[in-house]
Amino acid sequence: MEIPGTPGLAPGRWRGLGVLPGVIAAVVLTGMAATAAETNTVAFAGTEPLTGVGSSVIRVLSALGITLGLFFAGIWLFRNWQRLVARPGRAPALQILECRALGGRQSLWVVSYQGQRMLLGSSSAGISLLAHLPASEEVRPPEPVPAALDFASAFQQILGRKP
């Protein structure tokens, strides 16, 4: 099956290249913009417009650097957007209260979601709901791990003083 208007191109032909066609198009468009900017330069008093191979190479490499920088910034944003959107100080609705490994790839999980407690079982075949547990009056969040003390605080505690 061919794509209409593009003889000889099958739909899956570009699939293995990933984002390479987009990067190539961005580099070509940036080079075209640099060429258009070069033809529209205005010479200021006492200066000459940049011409020659060296300035063209510098311009192309700087455009490539900016394009690659924007590309990798986009990848970082795509992978880490949840960190930017997360609201600090808000308690998560889903909490893992306890986990016990049974051996191999099997484990039991006690999970709390909006006050409901559930017993889940996980294995290599998947995750399944084993039972709804009675709601406890107190849903205890996981205990925070104490932060490491700096040297001065640890030394004062050893000497018996409060930090």
N, C-alpha and C positions, 0 to 999 in steps of 0.2 A: 504494500500500500504506500503510495507516494503522498507527500504533502502537496496540496493544491498550490500551483504557482511556483513550485520549486522542483523541476524535473530531476529525478535521480536521487532525491533525498528521502530516505525512509525515516519514520518517526523515531526509532531507537538508535539511529546512527550516531547522534551526538551525546547519548546518555552517559557513556563512560568518561567523557571529558569533564564533567562536573561544571565548574564555573569558569573554565578556561575560555570559552567563547566570549563571555561577558567581559573578562579581563582584557582580552585582545581588542574587543570593540572599544573599551574605555581608553586603552592606550592609543588606538588609532584616532579616536575623537579628540583626545588631548593633544596629539601631534598636529591634527588639523587646526585646532584652536591656536596652537603656538604659531603655526604657519600664517594663519590669518592675522594674528597680532603682529607678526614680523612685517607683513606687508603694509600694515596701518600705523607704523611707528612714526612719530613726529620728532624731528631733531630739535633739541633745545639749543639755546645759544651756547656755543663753546663745546658742545658734545657731538659725537658722531654716533649714529645708530649702530648697534652691535651687528656685525656681519661676519661671515666666515664660518668655517667648519667647527672651530672650538666653541664658539658661542652657541651654535646649533646643538652640539652634543651636550653642553651644559644645560640648555633649555629642555632638551628631550629627557635627560636623566632626572632633572628636577621635577618635570611633569610625571615621569614614571614613579619617582619617590612619593610624590603627593598622592598619586592614584593608588599605589600599593598601601600607603598609610591609611587612606580612607577605606580601602578594601579590608585590611586587617582590623581597623576600628569597628567596621560593620560586623565582622565575624565575632569580635569580642562582645559587642552589644547583643548580638543574637544569642550567644551562649550564656551571658550573664544578666539578661534583662530582669530576671526574677529578683536579683539582689537590689536592683535599682527601684523596683516597684514595691518591694516588701515594706510593710509599715512597722517600724521599730516600736516596741513597747506593747504590742498587741499579742495576747496569748494565742497560740495556735489552737484550732478547733480539734485537730487530730493529735493525740498524744499516745506514745507507746509506753505503757505502764511497766510491762515486764516482758522479758524474752528468755526462753529456756531452750537450749539446743538439746535435741534428743539423740544426736549422732548422725553421721553422714550428712545428708542435706535436709534433714527434717528438724523442725523446731515448732514450739508453741509460742504464741504471742497473746498478751492481754493488751487490748487497745481500747482507748476511750475516745469517743467522738461525740461531742456536744452532750456530755453527761451519760451517754449509753456506753456500757462496757461490753466488749465482745471477746470471745476466745477464738483465735484464728490458728489454723494449722498450715504450715508451709512445707512443701516437699518439692522434689524435682518435677513433679507433675503439675504443680501450681499452688495457689493459696485457696483455702476453703474456710468457710465459717463453720465452726464446730458448735458453738453455743452462745446464746445471749446470757450474760451474767447479770445478776441483780445490781441495780445502781447503788453505788456506795455514796454515803453522804459527803464524803471527802474524797475528791479526786486529787491525788498528790502528784504534782509534776515531778519529773526526774530530778534528783538531788544534784545541784551544781557541783562540779569538781572544784575544790579549793584552788585558787590561783597560786602560782608559785610566788614565794616571797622574794623580795630583793635581798641583797646581802645584809644591808643595815638592819632591816626588820628581823631577819632570821638571827642575826647576832644578838640583837636586843632581847629576843625571846629566850635565847640560850642563857643569857645573863640574868634572866628573871624579870626584866623590865617590860612594860607594855610599850608597843610601838606607837 
